[in-house]
Each structure stands twice: as C-alpha cells, then as structure tokens.
C-alpha cells in the first residue's frame, strides 16, 4: 500500500510541473536550432553557420550585468536595413500579432509585438550571473 501511495505521489508531483515561461515556446521554435536549447550557442545547426551563434545566457554579463532589453528586441526583430551584415535572419515578420506597450530604456513607451516581448523576457530569465 505504501509503495502505491509513493508512486501516486510521484505522478501527482510530476503532473504539477511548472508551465514553460512565456516566450520559451517561441524561443524553442525560432531560436534553439542555432542558439541551443539552453541559449548557450550550441544549437543543432550552429556548426554549419559561418559565424558562431551568440551565447544568449551571457548578454547581461557582457553588458556590465545589465540585460540589454532594447538592443535584444532590435536585434531579434531585425528592423530592415538596420542590421544587414549578419547571419541571423530578421524575425520581425514572424512575430506579427497582438501588440503591447513596453517602456524602452530611455523611458518612452513603444508599441511592440507581444511575441517579441515574450522572447526577450525569456532571454532575460535565462541570464547567467557567473
């Protein structure tokens, strides 16, 4: 009887796993192939690229401990002609959809794709401090 209760308890706990944070599914679909499942640049196609994908877990560390939210949004979106010398594609068109207001680092409010905001929030959540 005790074994059955232990197994049922394990199943119940496993069924209560935390849901993926917003942006994780989009990251997995759009970014993990190059940047890796954990964001450290070792995706399945990384070795085939002419430039190694960035380690996305170290963005804040490379920016004096501050996550560069605005720069990450601009880079991911790809704003046409802004970053034309790069391997990473422009994801802006793939992120079309509902818009939300976000506060930029300079304090202005900007209408931005909700999907883009979610991916960037996910990247901020996976930053490594060491």
N, C-alpha and C positions, 0 to 999 in steps of 0.2 A: 504494500500500500504506500509506504514511504517513497519508494522508487517512482511510482506512478505520479505522486504529487510533485516530486522533484522534476520529472520530465514535463509535466503540465506547467509548472512554474517557469521552466526554461523557455517553453514555447510561448507562454504569455509575455515574458520579457522580450523575447525576440520579435514578437508581433508589435511591440510598442516602440520599435526603433524610431529615432528622431527622423522626421522627414528631411529631405535634402533642402538646404537653404535656397532661397530664391536666387536664380542665376546659375545654380550648379548644373541643372539640366541643359541650359543653353551653352554653358561652358563646355560641357561634355560633348554636345553636338557640334559646336563650331570651333572649339579651341584645342581640345585634348589631343586630336590627331597630331598636331605639331608640338604643342607645349606640354603634353603629357597629362596623365590622369591627375597628378598632384600639382601640376603647374610648374614643374622644375625643368622643363625644356627637353624632356626625353620622350616625346610622342612617337607613335609608330612610324611616321614619315620624316621625323627630324633628321635622320642621317642622309636622306635623299635631297635635302634642301641646300642651296648654295651658301646660306647663312644660317648658323645655328639659332634656333628659336630662343627667345629670352626666357630666363628663369623668372616666372611671374610671381614666385613666392618671395623675391628679394627686391621688389620695386621700392618699398619703403626704405629698406636698408641702404639702397643706392641713392636715396634722396634724403639723407640725414635723419632717417627714422620717420619721415612724414610720407604717408601714402599720396602719390601724385594723381589724385582723382581726375582732375580736369585733363591732364595730359593722357591718362589711360583712356578716358572717353574719346578724346580726339583721335588717338592712335587706333583704337578699335573701330570706330566709325569709319575712319579713313578719309574724311572730307575731301572730295575730289580735288586733285592738283595740290593738295597741301603736303602729302607725303608720297610723292610719286616714285622715289628711289627706295623701294623696299620690296621684300619678298611677300610680306603679309598682305592678303587681299583686303579690299575695302569691304567692311561688313555692314555699312550703313543701310543699304537696300534690304538686307536680310533681317534687319532689326526694326523694320517699319511696323507700325501698330499703334497701340494706345500711347499717348504722350503724358508725361508728368512734369511738374515743375521741380527743378532742382536748384539749389543755391550753389553757384560757382565759387571758386576760391576767392574771387575778387568781391564777393557779396551780391552780385547780380543774380536775378532769377532767370533761368533759361528753360524753355520747353524742350524736353529731351525724350527720346524713346524710352519707354518703361523697360524694354528688354535690355537696352544698353546700360541703364542704371542698375539693373539687377546683375548683369555680368560684372560690372565694375565693383558692386558691393560684394559679390562673391570673391573677386580678386583681393579686395581689401581684407576679407575674412581669412584668407589663406596666407597672409604675410608671415614670414619667419623673422623672429627678432634676433636670432643668433647667426 
